[in-house]
Amino acid sequence: MAPQTMKQWNVVKTGSFDEGLKFSEGPVPSKLQDNQVLVRIHGASLNFRDLIIVLGKYPFPQRENVVPASDGAGVVEAVGQAVTRFKPGDKVLTLFNQGHLAGSLTPETGATGVGGTVDGTLRQYGAYDEQGLVHMPSNLNFLEGATLACAGLTAWNALYGLSSAAIKPGDWVLTQGTGGVSVFALQFAKAAGCKVISTTSSQEKADRLKKLGADHVLNYKEDQNWGETAKKLTPGGLGVNHVVEVAGPVTMKQSLKAIKIDGVISIIGFVAGQTKDQPTFLDCLTNIATARGVLVGSRMQFEEMNRAVEAADLHPVVDSKVFKLEDIKEAYKYQFEQGHFGKVCIQID
Protein backbone atom coordinates (compact mmCIF):
# COMPACT_ATOMS: atom_id res chain seq x y z
CA MET A 1 0.00 0.00 0.00
CA ALA A 2 1.32 3.43 -0.94
CA PRO A 3 2.23 5.93 1.79
CA GLN A 4 0.36 9.21 2.17
CA THR A 5 3.26 11.49 1.21
CA MET A 6 6.12 11.36 -1.29
CA LYS A 7 9.26 13.24 -2.27
CA GLN A 8 9.09 15.28 -5.46
CA TRP A 9 10.58 18.14 -7.46
CA ASN A 10 8.72 21.04 -9.08
CA VAL A 11 9.71 23.71 -11.59
CA VAL A 12 8.79 26.83 -9.60
CA LYS A 13 10.40 29.44 -11.88
CA THR A 14 12.62 29.67 -14.95
CA GLY A 15 16.11 31.03 -15.40
CA SER A 16 18.48 28.74 -13.48
CA PHE A 17 18.60 25.23 -12.05
CA ASP A 18 19.38 26.47 -8.53
CA GLU A 19 16.37 28.77 -8.32
CA GLY A 20 14.00 27.00 -10.69
CA LEU A 21 13.92 23.55 -9.10
CA LYS A 22 12.30 22.99 -5.68
CA PHE A 23 12.43 19.79 -3.63
CA SER A 24 9.54 19.05 -1.26
CA GLU A 25 7.09 16.49 0.04
CA GLY A 26 3.64 16.25 -1.43
CA PRO A 27 0.61 13.97 -1.22
CA VAL A 28 0.56 10.64 -3.01
CA PRO A 29 -2.47 10.51 -5.35
CA SER A 30 -5.05 8.67 -3.23
CA LYS A 31 -8.26 8.78 -5.23
CA LEU A 32 -7.66 7.36 -8.70
CA GLN A 33 -10.01 8.19 -11.51
CA ASP A 34 -11.58 5.16 -13.17
CA ASN A 35 -9.03 5.11 -16.00
CA GLN A 36 -5.93 5.97 -13.96
CA VAL A 37 -2.96 3.87 -12.88
CA LEU A 38 -0.85 4.64 -9.81
CA VAL A 39 2.82 3.96 -10.53
CA ARG A 40 5.61 3.61 -7.96
CA ILE A 41 8.45 5.20 -9.91
CA HIS A 42 11.84 3.53 -9.53
CA GLY A 43 13.87 5.17 -12.29
CA ALA A 44 13.89 8.35 -14.36
CA SER A 45 16.23 9.93 -16.89
CA LEU A 46 16.97 13.45 -18.06
CA ASN A 47 16.75 14.94 -21.54
CA PHE A 48 17.92 18.23 -23.02
CA ARG A 49 14.27 19.22 -23.01
CA ASP A 50 14.17 19.02 -19.21
CA LEU A 51 17.05 21.47 -18.97
CA ILE A 52 15.60 24.07 -21.30
CA ILE A 53 12.21 23.96 -19.58
CA VAL A 54 13.88 25.18 -16.39
CA LEU A 55 16.00 27.66 -18.34
CA GLY A 56 12.88 29.09 -19.99
CA LYS A 57 13.83 28.13 -23.55
CA TYR A 58 11.39 25.32 -24.31
CA PRO A 59 9.20 26.16 -27.36
CA PHE A 60 6.35 23.73 -26.60
CA PRO A 61 3.48 23.81 -24.05
CA GLN A 62 4.30 23.78 -20.34
CA ARG A 63 2.64 24.88 -17.12
CA GLU A 64 3.74 26.43 -13.86
CA ASN A 65 4.87 24.30 -10.92
CA VAL A 66 4.99 21.12 -13.00
CA VAL A 67 6.83 18.04 -11.74
CA PRO A 68 9.66 17.76 -14.30
CA ALA A 69 10.97 14.95 -16.53
CA SER A 70 9.14 12.84 -19.08
CA ASP A 71 10.97 9.54 -18.69
CA GLY A 72 10.00 7.14 -15.93
CA ALA A 73 9.95 3.43 -15.17
CA GLY A 74 8.14 1.78 -12.29
CA VAL A 75 5.66 -0.74 -10.97
CA VAL A 76 1.87 -0.48 -11.00
CA GLU A 77 0.73 0.03 -7.41
CA ALA A 78 -3.02 0.33 -7.98
CA VAL A 79 -5.52 0.76 -10.82
CA GLY A 80 -8.84 2.52 -11.30
CA GLN A 81 -11.95 0.39 -11.64
CA ALA A 82 -12.17 0.78 -15.43
CA VAL A 83 -8.50 0.01 -16.21
CA THR A 84 -7.98 -2.99 -18.51
CA ARG A 85 -4.43 -2.54 -19.87
CA PHE A 86 -2.53 -3.03 -16.60
CA LYS A 87 -2.70 -4.75 -13.23
CA PRO A 88 -0.81 -4.24 -9.95
CA GLY A 89 2.75 -5.51 -10.22
CA ASP A 90 3.18 -4.73 -13.93
CA LYS A 91 6.37 -2.91 -14.88
CA VAL A 92 5.55 0.16 -16.97
CA LEU A 93 7.02 3.19 -18.73
CA THR A 94 5.55 6.65 -19.24
CA LEU A 95 4.53 7.87 -22.71
CA PHE A 96 6.05 11.28 -23.50
CA ASN A 97 2.90 12.85 -24.99
CA GLN A 98 0.07 11.20 -23.09
CA GLY A 99 -2.47 11.76 -25.84
CA HIS A 100 -0.32 10.69 -28.81
CA LEU A 101 -1.45 7.10 -29.29
CA ALA A 102 -0.94 6.65 -33.05
CA GLY A 103 -0.59 8.55 -36.30
CA SER A 104 0.56 12.12 -36.57
CA LEU A 105 0.92 14.50 -33.68
CA THR A 106 -1.80 17.19 -33.39
CA PRO A 107 -1.82 20.49 -31.48
CA GLU A 108 -4.04 18.80 -28.89
CA THR A 109 -1.87 15.70 -28.38
CA GLY A 110 1.26 17.83 -28.53
CA ALA A 111 0.02 19.67 -25.46
CA THR A 112 0.01 16.52 -23.29
CA GLY A 113 3.74 16.29 -22.58
CA VAL A 114 4.82 14.62 -19.34
CA GLY A 115 7.05 17.00 -17.42
CA GLY A 116 5.67 19.90 -19.47
CA THR A 117 1.90 20.13 -19.00
CA VAL A 118 1.43 16.81 -17.20
CA ASP A 119 3.28 16.14 -13.94
CA GLY A 120 6.43 14.17 -14.63
CA THR A 121 8.59 11.49 -13.09
CA LEU A 122 10.93 13.22 -10.63
CA ARG A 123 8.80 11.96 -7.75
CA GLN A 124 8.15 8.67 -6.02
CA TYR A 125 4.58 8.10 -7.24
CA GLY A 126 2.57 9.26 -10.24
CA ALA A 127 -1.01 8.71 -11.44
CA TYR A 128 -1.37 8.41 -15.21
CA ASP A 129 -4.14 7.53 -17.63
CA GLU A 130 -3.77 3.89 -18.63
CA GLN A 131 -3.51 4.98 -22.28
CA GLY A 132 -0.37 6.96 -21.40
CA LEU A 133 1.68 3.97 -20.24
CA VAL A 134 3.35 1.01 -21.95
CA HIS A 135 4.75 -2.25 -20.66
CA MET A 136 8.50 -2.15 -19.99
CA PRO A 137 10.64 -4.51 -22.10
CA SER A 138 11.26 -7.64 -20.05
CA ASN A 139 15.02 -7.63 -20.67
CA LEU A 140 15.63 -4.22 -19.06
CA ASN A 141 16.10 -2.96 -15.51
CA PHE A 142 14.34 0.19 -14.30
CA LEU A 143 17.17 2.60 -15.17
CA GLU A 144 17.48 1.16 -18.66
CA GLY A 145 13.71 1.28 -19.12
CA ALA A 146 13.62 4.88 -17.95
CA THR A 147 15.75 5.94 -20.92
CA LEU A 148 13.25 4.97 -23.61
CA ALA A 149 10.31 7.40 -23.43
CA CYS A 150 12.01 10.41 -25.01
CA ALA A 151 15.51 9.71 -26.36
CA GLY A 152 14.86 6.12 -27.40
CA LEU A 153 11.55 6.84 -29.09
CA THR A 154 12.91 9.97 -30.76
CA ALA A 155 15.76 7.99 -32.31
CA TRP A 156 13.35 5.25 -33.38
CA ASN A 157 11.01 7.78 -35.00
CA ALA A 158 13.95 9.49 -36.74
CA LEU A 159 15.01 6.22 -38.36
CA TYR A 160 11.63 4.56 -38.95
CA GLY A 161 8.96 7.25 -38.67
CA LEU A 162 9.00 8.33 -42.32
CA SER A 163 7.81 5.04 -43.80
CA SER A 164 9.00 5.78 -47.33
CA ALA A 165 12.55 6.29 -46.05
CA ALA A 166 12.75 3.91 -43.07
CA ILE A 167 16.22 2.47 -42.57
CA LYS A 168 17.07 -0.87 -44.13
CA PRO A 169 20.16 -3.08 -44.17
CA GLY A 170 23.07 -1.42 -45.94
CA ASP A 171 21.91 2.15 -45.35
CA TRP A 172 24.38 4.71 -44.00
CA VAL A 173 23.43 6.71 -40.89
CA LEU A 174 25.24 9.73 -39.44
CA THR A 175 24.90 10.44 -35.71
CA GLN A 176 26.19 13.42 -33.74
CA GLY A 177 27.80 13.20 -30.32
CA THR A 178 27.24 10.81 -27.44
CA GLY A 179 23.95 11.98 -25.93
CA GLY A 180 20.94 9.75 -25.48
CA VAL A 181 19.27 10.17 -28.90
CA SER A 182 22.56 9.77 -30.79
CA VAL A 183 23.61 6.63 -28.93
CA PHE A 184 20.16 5.09 -29.40
CA ALA A 185 20.29 5.91 -33.11
CA LEU A 186 23.65 4.15 -33.34
CA GLN A 187 22.31 1.07 -31.55
CA PHE A 188 19.09 0.89 -33.59
CA ALA A 189 20.92 1.44 -36.88
CA LYS A 190 23.46 -1.29 -36.17
CA ALA A 191 20.69 -3.68 -35.10
CA ALA A 192 19.08 -3.03 -38.50
CA GLY A 193 22.26 -3.84 -40.43
CA CYS A 194 23.24 -0.26 -41.27
CA LYS A 195 26.64 1.39 -41.50
CA VAL A 196 27.09 4.20 -38.98
CA ILE A 197 29.32 7.26 -38.96
CA SER A 198 29.42 9.03 -35.59
CA THR A 199 30.92 12.36 -34.57
CA THR A 200 32.40 13.23 -31.19
CA SER A 201 34.99 15.49 -29.58
CA SER A 202 37.41 13.12 -27.81
CA GLN A 203 39.31 9.90 -28.39
CA GLU A 204 37.84 8.36 -25.25
CA LYS A 205 34.30 8.85 -26.52
CA ALA A 206 35.35 7.70 -30.00
CA ASP A 207 36.60 4.42 -28.54
CA ARG A 208 33.30 3.88 -26.74
CA LEU A 209 31.31 4.62 -29.90
CA LYS A 210 33.35 2.03 -31.78
CA LYS A 211 32.65 -0.54 -29.06
CA LEU A 212 28.94 0.10 -29.65
CA GLY A 213 29.42 -0.64 -33.34
CA ALA A 214 30.19 2.70 -35.03
CA ASP A 215 31.97 1.94 -38.31
CA HIS A 216 33.66 5.34 -38.48
CA VAL A 217 34.09 8.07 -35.87
CA LEU A 218 34.99 11.65 -36.79
CA ASN A 219 36.32 14.22 -34.33
CA TYR A 220 34.42 17.40 -35.14
CA LYS A 221 36.95 19.55 -33.29
CA GLU A 222 39.81 18.26 -35.41
CA ASP A 223 37.83 18.09 -38.66
CA GLN A 224 35.49 21.05 -38.97
CA ASN A 225 34.48 19.90 -42.44
CA TRP A 226 33.31 16.53 -41.12
CA GLY A 227 30.22 16.54 -43.34
CA GLU A 228 32.28 16.24 -46.50
CA THR A 229 34.54 13.70 -44.82
CA ALA A 230 31.52 11.58 -43.92
CA LYS A 231 30.26 11.73 -47.49
CA LYS A 232 33.62 10.51 -48.82
CA LEU A 233 33.42 7.47 -46.53
CA THR A 234 30.21 6.22 -48.18
CA PRO A 235 30.21 3.98 -51.29
CA GLY A 236 30.99 6.09 -54.33
CA GLY A 237 31.06 9.17 -52.13
CA LEU A 238 27.29 9.49 -52.58
CA GLY A 239 26.51 10.42 -48.99
CA VAL A 240 24.53 9.06 -46.05
CA ASN A 241 20.88 8.05 -46.18
CA HIS A 242 20.03 9.47 -42.77
CA VAL A 243 21.37 12.19 -40.50
CA VAL A 244 20.14 12.30 -36.91
CA GLU A 245 20.61 16.03 -36.33
CA VAL A 246 20.69 16.89 -32.64
CA ALA A 247 23.04 19.87 -32.54
CA GLY A 248 20.87 22.24 -34.60
CA PRO A 249 21.77 25.34 -36.62
CA VAL A 250 25.47 25.11 -35.78
CA THR A 251 25.84 21.74 -37.56
CA MET A 252 23.11 21.82 -40.22
CA LYS A 253 25.53 22.99 -42.91
CA GLN A 254 27.72 19.93 -42.35
CA SER A 255 24.69 17.63 -42.27
CA LEU A 256 23.69 18.92 -45.69
CA LYS A 257 27.20 18.26 -46.97
CA ALA A 258 26.97 14.66 -45.77
CA ILE A 259 23.48 13.79 -47.02
CA LYS A 260 22.79 11.67 -50.08
CA ILE A 261 20.34 12.67 -52.80
CA ASP A 262 16.86 11.83 -51.46
CA GLY A 263 18.34 11.39 -47.99
CA VAL A 264 16.59 12.44 -44.78
CA ILE A 265 17.87 14.80 -42.09
CA SER A 266 15.84 14.34 -38.91
CA ILE A 267 16.04 17.53 -36.87
CA ILE A 268 15.79 16.62 -33.20
CA GLY A 269 17.09 19.61 -31.25
CA PHE A 270 19.64 22.35 -30.80
CA VAL A 271 22.05 21.18 -28.10
CA ALA A 272 24.89 23.17 -29.71
CA GLY A 273 22.95 26.43 -29.43
CA GLN A 274 21.66 28.93 -31.97
CA THR A 275 23.33 30.92 -34.72
CA LYS A 276 22.11 33.34 -37.40
CA ASP A 277 24.47 31.77 -39.94
CA GLN A 278 22.48 28.69 -40.86
CA PRO A 279 21.05 26.99 -43.97
CA THR A 280 17.64 27.88 -45.40
CA PHE A 281 14.82 25.79 -46.85
CA LEU A 282 16.37 26.35 -50.26
CA ASP A 283 19.30 24.15 -49.22
CA CYS A 284 16.93 21.19 -49.15
CA LEU A 285 16.27 21.81 -52.82
CA THR A 286 19.90 22.32 -53.83
CA ASN A 287 20.86 19.12 -51.98
CA ILE A 288 17.67 17.28 -53.02
CA ALA A 289 17.11 16.13 -49.45
CA THR A 290 14.31 16.07 -46.89
CA ALA A 291 14.62 17.87 -43.55
CA ARG A 292 12.11 16.52 -41.05
CA GLY A 293 11.31 17.78 -37.58
CA VAL A 294 10.81 15.02 -35.01
CA LEU A 295 9.08 15.40 -31.63
CA VAL A 296 9.42 11.99 -29.95
CA GLY A 297 6.70 9.60 -31.20
CA SER A 298 3.39 7.82 -30.60
CA ARG A 299 2.46 4.97 -28.28
CA MET A 300 2.20 2.67 -31.28
CA GLN A 301 5.80 3.51 -32.23
CA PHE A 302 6.85 3.10 -28.58
CA GLU A 303 5.43 -0.41 -28.48
CA GLU A 304 7.05 -1.27 -31.83
CA MET A 305 10.39 -0.07 -30.49
CA ASN A 306 9.99 -2.06 -27.28
CA ARG A 307 9.37 -5.25 -29.23
CA ALA A 308 12.58 -4.60 -31.16
CA VAL A 309 14.48 -3.93 -27.92
CA GLU A 310 13.35 -7.28 -26.56
CA ALA A 311 13.95 -9.21 -29.78
CA ALA A 312 17.51 -7.87 -30.18
CA ASP A 313 18.18 -7.92 -26.41
CA LEU A 314 19.30 -4.33 -26.83
CA HIS A 315 20.36 -2.55 -23.64
CA PRO A 316 20.30 1.26 -23.47
CA VAL A 317 23.55 2.96 -22.48
CA VAL A 318 23.30 4.46 -18.99
CA ASP A 319 25.98 6.96 -18.02
CA SER A 320 28.32 5.73 -15.30
CA LYS A 321 27.21 8.52 -12.97
CA VAL A 322 23.72 7.74 -11.58
CA PHE A 323 22.02 10.29 -9.32
CA LYS A 324 19.61 10.01 -6.41
CA LEU A 325 16.29 11.86 -6.41
CA GLU A 326 17.62 14.29 -3.81
CA ASP A 327 20.50 15.29 -6.12
CA ILE A 328 18.52 16.52 -9.12
CA LYS A 329 20.17 19.93 -9.35
CA GLU A 330 23.57 18.25 -9.65
CA ALA A 331 22.15 15.91 -12.29
CA TYR A 332 20.84 18.84 -14.34
CA LYS A 333 24.21 20.59 -14.17
CA TYR A 334 26.04 17.39 -15.09
CA GLN A 335 23.90 16.90 -18.19
CA PHE A 336 24.18 20.57 -19.12
CA GLU A 337 27.99 20.28 -19.15
CA GLN A 338 27.64 17.50 -21.79
CA GLY A 339 30.29 15.28 -20.28
CA HIS A 340 27.97 12.28 -20.15
CA PHE A 341 27.88 9.25 -22.43
CA GLY A 342 24.40 7.88 -23.09
CA LYS A 343 21.64 8.68 -20.63
CA VAL A 344 21.84 10.49 -17.29
CA CYS A 345 19.62 8.48 -14.95
CA ILE A 346 17.97 8.96 -11.57
CA GLN A 347 17.55 6.15 -9.06
CA ILE A 348 14.34 6.74 -7.10
CA ASP A 349 14.19 4.82 -3.82
N, C-alpha and C positions, 0 to 999 in steps of 0.2 A: 504493500500500500504506500502511495506517495506521501511525503511529508506535507505540512501546510505551507512552508516557506522554502524558497530556493535562492541561490546566488545567481546574479545576472549582471550584464552590462547594458547601458543605454547610451545612445548618442544624444547628448543634452545640448550641444551647440557645435558649430563648425569653425574650423580655423586651424586647430592643432590637436594632436593626439592627447596631450596632457590635459587640456581643458575640455575637449570634446567628449571624452569617454568617462562615464561614471559607473563605479562598481557599487552594488547595493544588494539588499535582500528584498525579494518581492513575493507575492503569493503564488503558489502553484495553482494552475487552473483546476478548479474543483468541480465545477458543473459543466460537463461536456455537452455540446449540442449533439443532436442525434447523429450527425454525419462526421463528428470529430473523433480524432485519435490522440490520446495523450502519450507522448514519447519521452522516455528518460534518455536524455542526450548524453552519449559517452565520448563522442569525438566531434571536432569541428575543424575547419581549415579556413585560411584567409585567402582572399583574392585582391588584386589591384583595385577592384571596384570597392571593396570595403574601406580601403585607405582613402580613396578620393571622396567617398561619402562624408567621412569625418572632416576632410580638408575643404569641403564645400565645392567640389569640382565635378560632381556626378551629374550627367546630363539627363538622367531618367527619373521617373517619379520616386519620391521618398517622403517620409513624414517625420515630424518632430518626435523626439524621445523614443525612437524605434530601438528594439534590441538588434544589434548588428549581426552580420554574417549570414550568408545564404546556405552554406554547406554544413550539414549535420548528419551524424549517424547515431542510431540508438536502438532502444528496445521498446516495443509497445507495452505500455503500462496498463492502459484501460481503453475501452472503445465505447462510443455512443451506441444507442440501441438500434440505429439503422445502418451501422457500418457492416459491410460485407467483404471488403477487400483485405482486412487484416484482423488478427486476433492477438490477445495478450501473449507476449513472448516473442513475437515476430521481430526480426531485425530489419530496420527500415532506413531509408535515406530521404532527405527533403528534396522536393522539386523546386528549382530556382524560381520560376514564375508559376505560382500555384494554379493559375487558370489556363496555362498553355498545355493542353492535353494532346493535341495533334494538329497537323497542318501549319499554316502560317500564323505568325504572331499578329495580334491585333492591338489597337490602342488600349482596349479593355484588358486583355490578358497581359499586355506589357506593363500594366500598372499593378500587378500582383506579385511583385518581387519580394522574396524573403530577405529580410535584412534591409529592405528599402521602404516598402509600405506595409509589409507584413512582418511581425516580430520574428527575429532570426534565431540563431542557434548558439549564441554566446550566453547560455543559461543552462541550468540543469534539467529543466522540463519545458516542453512546448506542446501546445494543442494545435493540431493542423487538420484541415479537411482531409478525409481519406483519399480524395482524388489528387491531393498534392503530396503524396508519398509514393515511394516505390520500394520493392523488396531489395535488400542489400545482396550483392553477389555472395554466394556461399563460400567462396575461396578467399575472402578478404576479412581483415580485422577492422575494428571500428575506425582507426585513424586512416587506413587505406580507403575504406568506404566513404569517409568524410571528404575525400578529395574529388569526388566524381561530379557533384551537382552542378558546379560552374565550370571549372577548368576542363574536366574530363569531357563533359557534354559539349562544351564549346569546340574543343578539338575534333570531336566526333562529327559535329555538324559541319565544321569547316571542310572536312575531308569527304563526307558522305551526304551532306544536306542538299546539295544541288545535284539532283539525281542524274542529270545528263552528263555531269562531269565527275561523278563519284570515283574515288581512287580505285585502281585495279592493279593486279600484279604487273610489275615492270614500269609503273609510273615513277616519276621523280618528284620528290617533295622537298621544299626548302623550309626549314624552321629557324626561328630567331631566338637565341639565348637559351637559358636554362630554367625559366619559370614554369609554372604548372601547365599552362596550355601548350607550350612548346615541347615539353618533355612528353606529355600525353600524345601530341601529334606524331612525335618520333616513334613512340611505342606502337600506336595504332597503324602507322604507315608500314613499319617493319613487319607487323603481324599480317598485313595484307600483301606482303611480297613486293613492297616498293623500295626504291633506292632513296636514301635520305641524305641531304646536305644540311648541316647545322652550322649556325654561327655562334660564336661566344667570344669572351674577352681574355681568357687565360688558358694556359696549358693544362692546369689541373682540371678545369671544367671540360676541356676538350677531351681529355683522357676518359672522363666519366661518360661523356656523350658517346664515345666510341664503344665503351663497354655495353651501352644500351643498344648498340647496333648502328649508329650513324656511319654511313659509308665514307663521308668526307666531312671534315670540320674546318671552318674558316675563321680566323681571328679577325674580327672587324676593326680592331684597333690597329693591327699591322697592315691590313689590306682594306683600305677605305673604298676600293672599287670592287668589293666582294660580289656584287651582283653580276658583273661581267665574268668574274672568275668562276662563279657557280655555273653560269651558262656554258662556259668552255668545258666544264667537267661532264656535261651531259652528252649522250651519243650524237655525233654530228654537230655539236655545239648549238643544238636547237633550243635549249632552255628547259626549265622545269615545268611540270604540269600544274603544280600547286605551290603557292606560297602562303604560309600561315603567318600573317603580318600582325605582330603584336606591338611593335615599337611605334608605329604611327607615321606622322608626316616626316620625321627625321630620316626614316629608312625607305619610304615609298619609292623614291627614285631608283634605289638599288634593286628593289623588288621588281620594278618594271624592266630593269636591265636583265634580270634573271629569267623572266617568264617566257614561256613558249607561246607561239601563235595559238590562239584559242585556249590558253591556260587561264587558271582562276587564281586571283589574289583574294584571300579571305581576310578582311580587315577586322581585327578583334579588338584592338585598343590602341593606347598611345603612351605606353610605359616610358618611352624615351622623351616625352614632352612634346611641345608644340613648336612650330616654326612657320614663318610666313613664306619661306622658300620651299614650296612643295609642288608636286605634280597637280595637273588639272584633269578634269574628265576627258579632255581631248587626248591625253596620253593613253587612255584605254583604246582609243581609235588607232592612234599611230603605232601602238604595240599589238593591236588586234587581240586584246585580252579582256577578261571580265574581272571587275573589282566588285566584291560582294561583302556587304556588312553582315556580321554575324552577332546575334545577341543570344548566346547559350543555345537552348533547343527545347523541344516539347517532351512531354512524358513518354510518348511513343518512341521517340529517338532515344530517350534515357533507357528505356527497357530494352531496346535493340542493342545499345551499347553494353548494357549489363550482361546480356546473353553472350556477347562476344568476349567480354572480360572473363566470364566463367569458362567458356569453351577453350580460350587460349591460355587459361590460367595466368592472365596478365595481372601483375601487381603494381599499382601506382607507386611512384617514387616519393617517399616522405623525407623531407629534409632531416638531417641528423639532429637538429636542435628542435625539440618538442617542448611546448610551453604548457603551463598550467592555466586554468581559467583565471586565477588571480593575477596573472602576469600578462594580461592582454596588451597593455600599453607597450611593454617591451617587445611583444610579438609584432605589433604594428610597426614599430621602429625598425625592427630586424628585417621585415619584409620590404619596407620602404628603402632600405639601404641596398637592396638587391644582391645581397651576398649569398642568398639561399640557392639550393639546387633542388628542383622539384617543388613540393608543396610544404608550406609552413602550417603545422598542425597544432591543435589544442587538445590536450587530454582533459576531459571533464569528469572529475570524480564525484 
